[in-house]
Each structure stands twice: as structure tokens, then as C-alpha cells.
Amino acid sequence: MTTFTGLVPVFTVRELDRSIGFYVEHLDFELDFVYGTPEVYAGLFKNAVTLHLIAESSPNASQQAGRRWEPEHAHRRGRRPP
């Protein structure tokens, strides 16, 4: 049986530098790493929480920043909502 011990969310953001600043200055996260030239991916942490940010401009970003979750596209345990 597989045991998961953690999860690292990846948030798509419009402005990577500004988003890093928000997490560091307002939420007391620490910057762990930044990748790319120009910079397009970053990792931050605070206590037991880790999160990653990817710039919307990165070719590896899977969605646009600020995209809203739509419940009609969700399903649970293989069932589609009514």
C-alpha cells in the first residue's frame, strides 16, 4: 500500500516576483529556490508547509493564473455530479 506523507501545491501566478514578495513579506514564508532565466518557477516554505509558484508566462504552466475552479467539472470517486 502506498503511503503519502506530503503534498506540494503548484500555483500559477501572473507576476512571479510580486507573488514571492507577498508570501515572504506578508505570510512569513521563506524562499527556497527560483529557476529559469527569466525566472519562472519558485519554491517557498514555512514550517511544515511547502508550495511552488509557476509564472503564467512559462511554457510549462498548465493553466492561466487566476482561473476559477468550476464545480461542474469536478467529480468524486469516478462519479460525475448530477
Summary of the structure (lengths in Angstrom):
residues: 82
radius of gyration: 15.4
end to end distance: 32.0
largest distance: 45.9
contacts: 175
relative contact order: 0.21
helix: 18%
strand: 30%
